[in-house]
Amino acid sequence: MQASEMDRRLQTVREIAVAAGAAALQYYDGKVEIEWKSAGNPVTAADHAANEIILAQLRRHFPGEAVLSEEAQDDMSRLGRELIWVVDPLDGTKEFIARNGEFSIMIGMVAAGRPALGVVYQPATTKVYFGAPGLGAWLATPGGMQTLRVSDRSDTTRWRMVASRSHFDPRVERVRQRLGIHEMRHSGSVGLKCGLIAAGECEVYIHPSSKVNMWDSCGPAAILTAAGGMMTDMRGEALSYSAVEVRHRQGLVATHGRLHDQVIAAIQSENVTTD
């Protein structure tokens, strides 16, 4: 795909994400009706409202292209397709319910089996992380635009790990100690965590869950890669976006790219497995 076409798509998806975020915010200050898709997996009217806007706009701007969304039935039309849109209309629903601002709209595009474009929009702050490998990565804020680039820290004792706001994981803690990392930050939303790494504010994020899905990783992976970082599963293998199964059964690891293999080795040394 030509750079000009990729840039057009990136700008269009930015606008779609912002529109979806505005729809979600209409439910932010009022009473939130919560449904439970499964244990620990809530969904709200805000998720559905954002999803409807994203799907309608993707179909309008990119007719005929396959879409996989967390809040829509997977009709398998994506299988065997060159381009696939992968959507999490509200990543961090628990944070949305808690009203701490750490939720995001995430839209990614897969091309030839790899994340090729990503947008992560945080409605509560109006920050937009966006990028495409080969094109670049940026953060738009009310104060202006900045280029995203991962940090250059190679000494793991100076690394900053970002972890879940809502859940302490002793497996991640063991890896942190093995790597000698002292500083921890906490955030909701996979996209916002990866945004911190892409912006050079953190170096590593480990998600040791078998329940992480394509829509959790696609957009953030594209942005992180464009900023110089790396995302794999906990074995160090590339995440799949072409399988029938939407889950990444071996979790995910996001880093600034330096010593990624050392992080994988630490995970294996601590015998960390997905739940």
C-alpha angles and dihedrals in degrees: 000000000000117000091240091056092046090051091049090052092047093053092046092051091048088059092047092051092050091050091050090049091053089053092050092050091060086074097040102089099037134067110299119219108215127204123185119225088183138334109313093002111105129181129192140190087263090062090052095045093051091045093053092053094046095048093046093049095045089052090048097049099032106030117191095017118126121253129198115190132175090227099047135068113268102234091183091236086128093069112109093006122136093216125038129174112216117198138190101179093193118013110190101032090166089057090048089054090047089048094224094133096240099123130101148191109241126194124170136174124215118207122183090350098307134095103263104169135018142183125186115182124189106202095192092062100020089234114152121197110193139160152132128220108256092020104059142250130259144178118218117199134165086265096057142273130311133184113244119230129163121242123265097224112139099168104089092207087068094048123113117218121206118207141172118299094209103040133046110210117198090200091061089045091057091052091048091054093046091053091047094237113163105178122073130184126188130212142156122238125045088236094056092047091052089045089060090054092046089051092052094247096113135018109206143029124179122193108184097187131121088207097069110117140205091259090055093057112026104079095036092047092054092050094044093049091048089053092052100265134117139230126193138146120272091272090058092251126134117267114248123235098170102063127104087236111079095198127092095221093190096055123232140275122200122189141159086259098251112114092355088150090055090056090050090049091051090051090051093045089055090048091235113178132176121264 
